[in-house]
Amino acid sequence: MLKAGAAWFQADVPGPGLAFHGDLDDPALVLAHAVLQERLRQRARHQEGLSHEVGGARVHTGAGQGEYTLCLDAREGQEQRVAELLWQEALRMASAGVTEEELAEELAGFREVWLDPRSTSSELGEAAACLLLGLDYQDAPTRLEALAKVTPEQAGQAFTTALLVVPCHVEVELRRLDGTSLTQEICSTTRVFPPDVRVFKPPLFKRTVSSAARAARLGVGRSGLWCCDADDDVHHVPFDEVVGVEMRGTGRVVFGSRGCFIPVVPELWAKIGPAVAAIDAAVPEALRYETSGLLPGRGD
């Protein structure tokens, strides 16, 4: 757990967070996620008074897989310390595991919530989400039965990798269990486009009125996307590192696993039909999703 695949990166986030990839229906992961959330609440909030809120969520990413996330707020100027606490608690779980008492406490909490008659609306939402995503819905008694079978050893080894995210102004120096440095994931940049890419430019009007637009270029090749920004850095997202593609009408926004994203939309680039076709051909359909209709500016 938390060895070769672990890393950290900076992003425009309000506070530190941690993401674990895994099977959303794995009962060991469900309990480990809950135990870690409670440990962080006790340490960051009650013991050290650095954080008020500890939030957890599960996000579906396709084919039964998803991300288990933990997010903490932090008192002003304490973001680095909160990130360190978050990582320390993750390592403590990896090395020492969880206890029978912790599992029993979380199981009791799930039982109280899931069997409460007031949770009917939440259960209907869970069933509807499973139907929309093509997943098998399990009712509350079935899920509780699976949780009750989880051992401390299974829960303690449930997370195999982790990605720590910190606000853009925060730097951390952390280590994995084996003592090696926790590497920073950064967007892959270069100064040149490969010779075999197809190049796209911004619309003519934008190039007429903006020097930045005149310098901007989008490159699409068999292995991925390249984008030249205003500083002449060329950002690269390989197709085999794509974690999501947001479909915005005739355009696409491509998100890479290193925190970089490249918008391929008609507002920024002219005649993008071939670029969009290349993205759709290279990225599995399970990673493509429609833009939410609830976003501001999209009408009622």
DRENDO-1510 file (C-alpha; in Angstrom, 1 decimal, always signed):
<recs>
REC; n; res; u; v; w
REC; 1; MET; +0.0; +0.0; +0.0 .
REC; 2; LEU; +1.1; +3.5; -0.8 .
REC; 3; LYS; +4.3; +2.5; -2.5 .
REC; 4; ALA; +5.3; +3.0; -6.2 .
REC; 5; GLY; +2.0; +4.6; -7.3 .
REC; 6; ALA; +1.8; +7.3; -4.6 .
REC; 7; ALA; +2.5; +10.9; -5.6 .
REC; 8; TRP; +1.5; +14.5; -4.9 .
REC; 9; PHE; +0.6; +17.5; -7.0 .
REC; 10; GLN; -0.5; +21.1; -6.7 .
REC; 11; ALA; -3.9; +22.3; -7.9 .
REC; 12; ASP; -6.4; +25.2; -7.5 .
REC; 13; VAL; -8.1; +23.7; -4.4 .
REC; 14; PRO; -9.1; +25.3; -1.1 .
REC; 15; GLY; -7.4; +22.7; +1.0 .
REC; 16; PRO; -5.4; +19.4; +1.0 .
REC; 17; GLY; -7.0; +16.2; -0.2 .
REC; 18; LEU; -6.2; +12.6; -0.9 .
REC; 19; ALA; -7.6; +10.3; -3.6 .
REC; 20; PHE; -7.5; +6.5; -3.7 .
REC; 21; HIS; -8.4; +4.5; -6.8 .
REC; 22; GLY; -10.3; +1.3; -6.5 .
REC; 23; ASP; -13.5; -0.8; -6.8 .
REC; 24; LEU; -16.4; +1.3; -5.5 .
REC; 25; ASP; -18.2; -1.9; -4.3 .
REC; 26; ASP; -15.2; -3.2; -2.4 .
REC; 27; PRO; -16.4; -3.4; +1.3 .
REC; 28; ALA; -12.8; -3.3; +2.6 .
REC; 29; LEU; -12.3; +0.0; +0.7 .
REC; 30; VAL; -15.5; +1.4; +2.0 .
REC; 31; LEU; -14.6; +0.7; +5.6 .
REC; 32; ALA; -10.9; +1.8; +5.3 .
REC; 33; HIS; -12.1; +5.1; +3.8 .
REC; 34; ALA; -14.4; +5.7; +6.7 .
REC; 35; VAL; -11.8; +4.8; +9.3 .
REC; 36; LEU; -9.2; +7.1; +7.8 .
REC; 37; GLN; -11.8; +9.9; +7.6 .
REC; 38; GLU; -12.6; +9.5; +11.3 .
REC; 39; ARG; -8.9; +9.4; +12.3 .
REC; 40; LEU; -8.3; +12.6; +10.4 .
REC; 41; ARG; -11.3; +14.3; +12.1 .
REC; 42; GLN; -9.9; +13.3; +15.5 .
REC; 43; ARG; -6.4; +14.5; +14.8 .
REC; 44; ALA; -6.7; +17.5; +12.6 .
REC; 45; ARG; -9.8; +18.9; +14.2 .
REC; 46; HIS; -10.0; +17.8; +17.8 .
REC; 47; GLN; -6.3; +17.2; +18.7 .
REC; 48; GLU; -4.5; +20.0; +16.8 .
REC; 49; GLY; -7.3; +22.4; +15.9 .
REC; 50; LEU; -6.1; +23.0; +12.4 .
REC; 51; SER; -9.1; +21.9; +10.4 .
REC; 52; HIS; -12.9; +22.2; +10.9 .
REC; 53; GLU; -14.3; +20.0; +8.2 .
REC; 54; VAL; -13.2; +16.6; +6.9 .
REC; 55; GLY; -15.2; +15.4; +3.9 .
REC; 56; GLY; -15.2; +12.1; +2.1 .
REC; 57; ALA; -16.8; +11.0; -1.2 .
REC; 58; ARG; -16.8; +8.3; -3.8 .
REC; 59; VAL; -16.6; +9.3; -7.5 .
REC; 60; HIS; -17.5; +6.9; -10.2 .
REC; 61; THR; -15.0; +6.8; -13.1 .
REC; 62; GLY; -16.3; +3.9; -15.2 .
REC; 63; ALA; -16.6; +0.1; -15.2 .
REC; 64; GLY; -17.2; -0.2; -11.5 .
REC; 65; GLN; -14.0; +1.7; -10.7 .
REC; 66; GLY; -13.7; +5.1; -9.0 .
REC; 67; GLU; -11.9; +7.4; -6.7 .
REC; 68; TYR; -12.3; +7.5; -2.9 .
REC; 69; THR; -11.5; +11.1; -1.8 .
REC; 70; LEU; -10.8; +12.8; +1.5 .
REC; 71; CYS; -10.7; +16.6; +1.7 .
REC; 72; LEU; -9.8; +18.9; +4.6 .
REC; 73; ASP; -10.1; +22.6; +5.1 .
REC; 74; ALA; -7.3; +24.4; +7.0 .
REC; 75; ARG; -6.8; +27.4; +9.1 .
REC; 76; GLU; -5.1; +30.2; +7.1 .
REC; 77; GLY; -1.4; +29.5; +6.8 .
REC; 78; GLN; -1.7; +25.9; +8.0 .
REC; 79; GLU; -2.3; +24.2; +4.7 .
REC; 80; GLN; +1.1; +22.5; +4.6 .
REC; 81; ARG; +0.7; +21.1; +8.1 .
REC; 82; VAL; -2.7; +19.8; +7.4 .
REC; 83; ALA; -1.4; +18.1; +4.2 .
REC; 84; GLU; +1.4; +16.5; +6.3 .
REC; 85; LEU; -1.2; +15.2; +8.8 .
REC; 86; LEU; -3.2; +13.8; +6.0 .
REC; 87; TRP; -0.3; +11.9; +4.6 .
REC; 88; GLN; +0.9; +10.7; +8.0 .
REC; 89; GLU; -2.4; +9.2; +8.9 .
REC; 90; ALA; -2.5; +7.4; +5.5 .
REC; 91; LEU; +0.9; +6.0; +6.2 .
REC; 92; ARG; -0.1; +5.0; +9.7 .
REC; 93; MET; -3.0; +3.0; +8.3 .
REC; 94; ALA; -0.7; +1.4; +5.7 .
REC; 95; SER; +1.8; +0.3; +8.4 .
REC; 96; ALA; -0.3; -0.5; +11.4 .
REC; 97; GLY; -3.6; -1.3; +9.8 .
REC; 98; VAL; -7.0; -0.8; +11.6 .
REC; 99; THR; -8.5; -2.3; +14.7 .
REC; 100; GLU; -11.5; -4.5; +15.3 .
REC; 101; GLU; -12.9; -1.6; +17.4 .
REC; 102; GLU; -12.6; +0.9; +14.5 .
REC; 103; LEU; -14.3; -1.5; +12.1 .
REC; 104; ALA; -17.1; -2.2; +14.6 .
REC; 105; GLU; -17.7; +1.5; +15.1 .
REC; 106; GLU; -17.9; +2.3; +11.4 .
REC; 107; LEU; -20.1; -0.7; +10.8 .
REC; 108; ALA; -22.5; +0.5; +13.5 .
REC; 109; GLY; -22.5; +3.9; +11.9 .
REC; 110; PHE; -23.3; +2.6; +8.4 .
REC; 111; ARG; -26.1; +0.4; +9.9 .
REC; 112; GLU; -27.7; +3.3; +11.7 .
REC; 113; VAL; -27.7; +5.5; +8.6 .
REC; 114; TRP; -28.6; +2.9; +5.9 .
REC; 115; LEU; -31.4; +1.3; +7.9 .
REC; 116; ASP; -33.0; +4.6; +9.0 .
REC; 117; PRO; -36.4; +5.0; +7.3 .
REC; 118; ARG; -35.3; +8.6; +6.5 .
REC; 119; SER; -32.6; +7.2; +4.2 .
REC; 120; THR; -35.2; +6.0; +1.6 .
REC; 121; SER; -34.6; +9.0; -0.7 .
REC; 122; SER; -30.8; +8.4; -0.6 .
REC; 123; GLU; -31.3; +4.7; -1.4 .
REC; 124; LEU; -33.5; +5.6; -4.3 .
REC; 125; GLY; -30.8; +7.9; -5.5 .
REC; 126; GLU; -28.2; +5.2; -5.2 .
REC; 127; ALA; -30.4; +2.8; -7.2 .
REC; 128; ALA; -31.0; +5.4; -9.9 .
REC; 129; ALA; -27.3; +6.1; -10.2 .
REC; 130; CYS; -26.5; +2.4; -10.5 .
REC; 131; LEU; -29.2; +2.1; -13.3 .
REC; 132; LEU; -27.7; +5.1; -15.2 .
REC; 133; LEU; -24.1; +3.8; -14.8 .
REC; 134; GLY; -24.9; +0.2; -15.7 .
REC; 135; LEU; -24.0; -1.1; -12.2 .
REC; 136; ASP; -25.6; -3.7; -10.0 .
REC; 137; TYR; -27.5; -2.1; -7.1 .
REC; 138; GLN; -27.2; -3.8; -3.7 .
REC; 139; ASP; -29.7; -2.9; -1.0 .
REC; 140; ALA; -28.7; -1.8; +2.4 .
REC; 141; PRO; -28.9; -5.2; +4.2 .
REC; 142; THR; -26.7; -6.8; +1.4 .
REC; 143; ARG; -24.1; -4.1; +1.7 .
REC; 144; LEU; -24.1; -4.4; +5.5 .
REC; 145; GLU; -23.6; -8.1; +5.3 .
REC; 146; ALA; -20.5; -7.6; +3.1 .
REC; 147; LEU; -19.1; -5.0; +5.5 .
REC; 148; ALA; -19.5; -7.3; +8.4 .
REC; 149; LYS; -17.2; -9.9; +6.8 .
REC; 150; VAL; -14.2; -7.4; +6.4 .
REC; 151; THR; -11.2; -8.2; +8.6 .
REC; 152; PRO; -8.8; -5.6; +10.0 .
REC; 153; GLU; -6.1; -7.0; +7.7 .
REC; 154; GLN; -8.3; -6.5; +4.6 .
REC; 155; ALA; -9.2; -3.0; +5.6 .
REC; 156; GLY; -5.6; -2.1; +6.4 .
REC; 157; GLN; -4.4; -3.2; +3.0 .
REC; 158; ALA; -7.3; -1.9; +1.0 .
REC; 159; PHE; -5.6; +1.1; -0.5 .
REC; 160; THR; -2.9; +0.3; -3.0 .
REC; 161; THR; -1.9; +3.8; -4.1 .
REC; 162; ALA; -2.7; +7.4; -3.3 .
REC; 163; LEU; -2.6; +10.8; -4.8 .
REC; 164; LEU; -2.1; +13.8; -2.5 .
REC; 165; VAL; -3.3; +17.2; -3.7 .
REC; 166; VAL; -2.3; +20.5; -2.1 .
REC; 167; PRO; -3.1; +24.2; -2.9 .
REC; 168; CYS; -0.9; +25.8; -5.5 .
REC; 169; HIS; +1.2; +27.8; -3.0 .
REC; 170; VAL; +1.9; +24.8; -0.8 .
REC; 171; GLU; +5.1; +22.7; -1.0 .
REC; 172; VAL; +5.6; +19.4; +0.8 .
REC; 173; GLU; +8.5; +17.1; +1.4 .
REC; 174; LEU; +7.0; +13.7; +2.3 .
REC; 175; ARG; +8.1; +10.0; +2.1 .
REC; 176; ARG; +6.6; +6.7; +1.3 .
REC; 177; LEU; +6.6; +3.7; +3.7 .
REC; 178; ASP; +9.9; +2.5; +2.2 .
REC; 179; GLY; +11.6; +5.8; +2.9 .
REC; 180; THR; +11.7; +7.0; -0.7 .
REC; 181; SER; +10.6; +10.5; -1.5 .
REC; 182; LEU; +7.0; +11.1; -2.5 .
REC; 183; THR; +7.3; +12.3; -6.1 .
REC; 184; GLN; +5.5; +15.4; -7.4 .
REC; 185; GLU; +3.3; +14.8; -10.4 .
REC; 186; ILE; +3.6; +17.7; -12.8 .
REC; 187; CYS; +2.2; +18.4; -16.2 .
REC; 188; SER; +4.6; +17.2; -18.9 .
REC; 189; THR; +6.0; +20.2; -20.7 .
REC; 190; THR; +8.5; +20.7; -23.5 .
REC; 191; ARG; +9.4; +23.5; -25.9 .
REC; 192; VAL; +8.6; +21.9; -29.3 .
REC; 193; PHE; +5.9; +19.9; -31.0 .
REC; 194; PRO; +6.8; +16.5; -32.4 .
REC; 195; PRO; +7.2; +16.5; -36.2 .
REC; 196; ASP; +4.2; +14.2; -36.9 .
REC; 197; VAL; +1.4; +16.1; -35.2 .
REC; 198; ARG; -1.4; +18.0; -37.0 .
REC; 199; VAL; -1.4; +21.6; -35.9 .
REC; 200; PHE; -4.5; +23.8; -35.2 .
REC; 201; LYS; -4.6; +27.6; -34.7 .
REC; 202; PRO; -7.1; +29.9; -32.9 .
REC; 203; PRO; -9.9; +31.4; -35.0 .
REC; 204; LEU; -8.7; +34.2; -37.3 .
REC; 205; PHE; -10.4; +37.0; -35.4 .
REC; 206; LYS; -8.6; +36.0; -32.1 .
REC; 207; ARG; -5.3; +35.9; -33.9 .
REC; 208; THR; -6.0; +39.4; -35.3 .
REC; 209; VAL; -6.6; +41.0; -31.9 .
REC; 210; SER; -4.4; +39.0; -29.6 .
REC; 211; SER; -0.6; +38.3; -29.7 .
REC; 212; ALA; -1.1; +35.4; -27.3 .
REC; 213; ALA; -3.6; +33.8; -29.8 .
REC; 214; ARG; -1.1; +34.3; -32.6 .
REC; 215; ALA; +1.5; +32.3; -30.7 .
REC; 216; ALA; -0.9; +29.6; -29.5 .
REC; 217; ARG; -0.9; +26.2; -31.2 .
REC; 218; LEU; -2.8; +22.9; -30.6 .
REC; 219; GLY; -1.1; +19.7; -31.8 .
REC; 220; VAL; -2.9; +16.3; -32.2 .
REC; 221; GLY; -0.9; +13.2; -32.9 .
REC; 222; ARG; -1.5; +9.4; -32.7 .
REC; 223; SER; -0.1; +9.3; -29.1 .
REC; 224; GLY; -1.8; +12.4; -27.6 .
REC; 225; LEU; -2.3; +16.2; -27.5 .
REC; 226; TRP; +0.1; +19.1; -27.3 .
REC; 227; CYS; -0.8; +22.7; -26.5 .
REC; 228; CYS; +1.5; +25.8; -26.7 .
REC; 229; ASP; +0.7; +28.4; -24.1 .
REC; 230; ALA; +1.4; +32.2; -23.8 .
REC; 231; ASP; +4.8; +31.4; -22.2 .
REC; 232; ASP; +5.8; +29.1; -25.2 .
REC; 233; ASP; +5.6; +26.1; -22.9 .
REC; 234; VAL; +4.2; +23.1; -24.7 .
REC; 235; HIS; +1.9; +21.0; -22.5 .
REC; 236; HIS; +1.4; +17.4; -23.3 .
REC; 237; VAL; -1.4; +14.9; -22.4 .
REC; 238; PRO; -0.7; +11.4; -23.8 .
REC; 239; PHE; -3.8; +9.5; -24.7 .
REC; 240; ASP; -2.8; +6.6; -22.4 .
REC; 241; GLU; -2.8; +9.0; -19.4 .
REC; 242; VAL; -6.2; +10.5; -20.1 .
REC; 243; VAL; -8.5; +10.1; -17.1 .
REC; 244; GLY; -11.6; +11.9; -18.5 .
REC; 245; VAL; -12.9; +13.8; -21.5 .
REC; 246; GLU; -15.7; +16.3; -21.1 .
REC; 247; MET; -17.8; +16.6; -24.2 .
REC; 248; ARG; -18.8; +20.2; -24.8 .
REC; 249; GLY; -21.0; +20.1; -27.8 .
REC; 250; THR; -18.7; +19.9; -30.8 .
REC; 251; GLY; -15.6; +20.4; -28.5 .
REC; 252; ARG; -13.8; +18.3; -25.9 .
REC; 253; VAL; -11.8; +19.0; -22.8 .
REC; 254; VAL; -9.2; +16.4; -22.2 .
REC; 255; PHE; -7.9; +15.7; -18.6 .
REC; 256; GLY; -4.6; +14.0; -17.9 .
REC; 257; SER; -3.6; +12.0; -14.9 .
REC; 258; ARG; -0.8; +14.5; -14.0 .
REC; 259; GLY; -3.3; +17.3; -13.3 .
REC; 260; CYS; -3.0; +18.9; -16.8 .
REC; 261; PHE; -6.0; +19.5; -19.1 .
REC; 262; ILE; -6.2; +20.7; -22.7 .
REC; 263; PRO; -9.4; +22.3; -24.0 .
REC; 264; VAL; -10.2; +21.4; -27.6 .
REC; 265; VAL; -13.2; +23.7; -28.2 .
REC; 266; PRO; -14.3; +25.9; -31.1 .
REC; 267; GLU; -14.0; +29.1; -29.0 .
REC; 268; LEU; -10.2; +28.5; -28.8 .
REC; 269; TRP; -9.3; +26.6; -32.0 .
REC; 270; ALA; -10.5; +26.8; -35.6 .
REC; 271; LYS; -11.7; +23.8; -37.6 .
REC; 272; ILE; -11.3; +21.3; -34.8 .
REC; 273; GLY; -13.4; +18.4; -36.3 .
REC; 274; PRO; -10.3; +16.2; -37.0 .
REC; 275; ALA; -8.9; +16.9; -33.6 .
REC; 276; VAL; -12.2; +15.8; -31.9 .
REC; 277; ALA; -12.4; +12.7; -34.1 .
REC; 278; ALA; -8.9; +11.8; -33.0 .
REC; 279; ILE; -9.7; +12.2; -29.3 .
REC; 280; ASP; -12.9; +10.1; -29.6 .
REC; 281; ALA; -11.1; +7.4; -31.5 .
REC; 282; ALA; -8.2; +7.2; -28.9 .
REC; 283; VAL; -10.0; +7.6; -25.6 .
REC; 284; PRO; -12.4; +4.8; -24.4 .
REC; 285; GLU; -16.0; +5.7; -24.3 .
REC; 286; ALA; -16.2; +5.0; -20.6 .
REC; 287; LEU; -14.0; +8.0; -19.9 .
REC; 288; ARG; -16.1; +10.4; -21.9 .
REC; 289; TYR; -19.0; +12.3; -20.3 .
REC; 290; GLU; -21.4; +15.1; -21.2 .
REC; 291; THR; -21.0; +18.6; -19.7 .
REC; 292; SER; -23.4; +19.0; -16.8 .
REC; 293; GLY; -26.6; +20.8; -17.6 .
REC; 294; LEU; -26.4; +22.4; -14.2 .
REC; 295; LEU; -23.4; +24.5; -15.0 .
REC; 296; PRO; -23.9; +28.3; -14.9 .
REC; 297; GLY; -24.8; +29.9; -18.1 .
REC; 298; ARG; -26.4; +26.8; -19.7 .
REC; 299; GLY; -30.0; +28.0; -19.3 .
REC; 300; ASP; -32.8; +26.6; -17.1 .
</recs>
